[in-house]
Structures are given as structure tokens and as C-alpha cells.
């Protein structure tokens, strides 16, 4: 059994910063890729950033230069540093880990999300 838990969301003013954290626990052999998604009401979940082993990254165009994804494999953790936040960044942010729990057991595990609200 694997649990994935996000934290660090909250209310921030435009131009402000937040750091999201996500930690996986349980019977984990290795985590391959990590990704952050976000979702607003009535919309599909949208990929924001992804980090591959060992450290290559990809970003949604609208967050390039403002968001940074990083990972700590010793802690089974991934982070999303968000700077110069804009109201359009408001969403529930979800973490997803591509996790191996056995030699032939690999799947995506999702957290329950953390709310980020950017407003005055």
C-alpha cells in the first residue's frame, strides 16, 4: 500500500510565492517520474510540471520561469516552488508518482490535492 500526501497550499497575493511538497510512503521500491497537475472546477486535470530520473524536467508553457519542480529520492518526495503567482494559477494541485512496489508492479499513485488560491 502506498500513500501520497501533498501539503503547502494556501492563500497568497498575486506576485507571491508558495512551495508545495508531496511525500510518498509505504512499500516503495523506487519512484520513477513525479508530476504536478492542477485542476479548476469544470476543467480537466492539467499537467503543470514533471521530473524524470535523474533530474530532467518539463513544464507547462504558462509556468516556465516561475515554477520549479525538484525531487528528493531519499525522502520519496517531490516539491513545486511557485513564484510570481498569478490569479490564473488558482487551482487544486495534485501530485502523482510513478512508483514501483515490486519487480513487475508499477502504477501511478495520486495524492488528494492541495488548494492554491491567488487573490488580493
C-alpha positions in Angstrom: 0.0 0.0 0.0 1.3 3.4 -1.0 0.1 6.8 0.3 0.8 10.1 -1.4 0.2 13.3 0.5 0.5 16.9 -0.7 1.0 20.0 1.6 1.9 23.6 1.3 -1.2 25.1 -0.4 -2.9 28.2 0.8 -3.9 31.8 0.0 -1.3 34.1 -1.5 -1.4 37.5 -3.1 -0.5 38.0 -6.8 3.2 38.1 -7.2 3.7 35.9 -4.1 5.3 32.5 -3.7 4.3 29.1 -2.3 6.2 25.8 -2.0 4.2 22.6 -2.4 5.5 19.4 -1.0 4.5 15.8 -1.7 5.6 12.7 0.1 5.0 9.1 -0.7 5.1 6.4 1.9 4.6 2.6 2.0 6.0 -0.3 0.2 8.1 1.6 -2.4 11.0 0.2 -4.3 11.6 3.2 -6.4 9.8 6.2 -7.8 10.4 6.9 -11.5 8.7 10.1 -12.5 7.0 12.7 -10.4 4.4 15.1 -11.7 2.3 18.0 -10.5 -1.1 18.6 -12.0 -3.8 21.2 -11.3 -7.5 21.3 -11.7 -10.1 24.0 -11.6 -13.9 23.4 -11.3 -15.4 22.0 -14.5 -12.0 21.6 -16.1 -9.8 18.6 -16.8 -6.7 17.9 -14.7 -3.8 19.7 -16.4 -0.1 18.8 -16.3 2.0 21.6 -14.7 5.4 20.1 -14.3 7.1 16.7 -14.5 10.5 15.5 -13.3 12.2 12.4 -14.6 15.1 10.3 -13.2 17.6 11.6 -12.5 16.6 15.2 -12.8 15.3 16.3 -16.2 12.2 18.4 -16.2 9.3 19.6 -18.3 6.9 22.5 -17.7 3.6 23.8 -18.9 4.4 26.8 -21.0 2.5 29.3 -18.8 4.6 28.4 -15.7 8.0 28.3 -17.3 10.4 30.6 -15.5 8.1 30.9 -12.5 7.7 27.3 -11.2 10.5 24.8 -10.3 10.0 21.1 -9.7 12.5 19.2 -7.7 12.8 15.8 -6.0 14.4 14.2 -3.0 14.6 10.4 -3.6 15.9 9.7 -0.1 12.7 11.1 1.2 10.4 9.9 -1.6 9.4 13.5 -2.1 8.8 16.0 -4.8 8.4 19.8 -4.5 7.0 22.6 -6.6 8.4 26.0 -5.9 5.9 28.6 -7.3 7.0 32.2 -7.7 5.3 35.3 -9.2 2.0 33.6 -8.7 -1.0 34.9 -10.8 -4.7 34.6 -10.2 -4.9 32.1 -13.1 -2.7 29.7 -11.1 -5.6 29.2 -8.6 -6.5 25.5 -8.6 -6.3 22.3 -6.6 -2.8 21.0 -7.2 -2.2 17.2 -7.3 0.9 15.2 -7.1 1.4 12.0 -9.0 4.2 9.4 -8.5 5.1 6.7 -11.0 6.0 4.1 -8.4 7.3 0.6 -8.3 6.2 -1.6 -5.4 7.6 -4.8 -6.8 9.6 -6.0 -9.8 6.5 -6.2 -12.0 4.3 -3.9 -10.0 4.3 -0.3 -11.3 1.5 2.2 -11.3 0.6 5.9 -10.8 -0.3 6.9 -7.3 -2.1 10.2 -6.7 -2.5 12.5 -3.7 -5.8 14.1 -2.7 -4.7 17.6 -3.7 -3.9 20.9 -2.0 -5.7 24.1 -2.7 -3.8 27.1 -4.0 -5.6 30.4 -4.2 -4.0 33.5 -5.6 -6.1 36.6 -4.8 -5.9 40.0 -3.1 
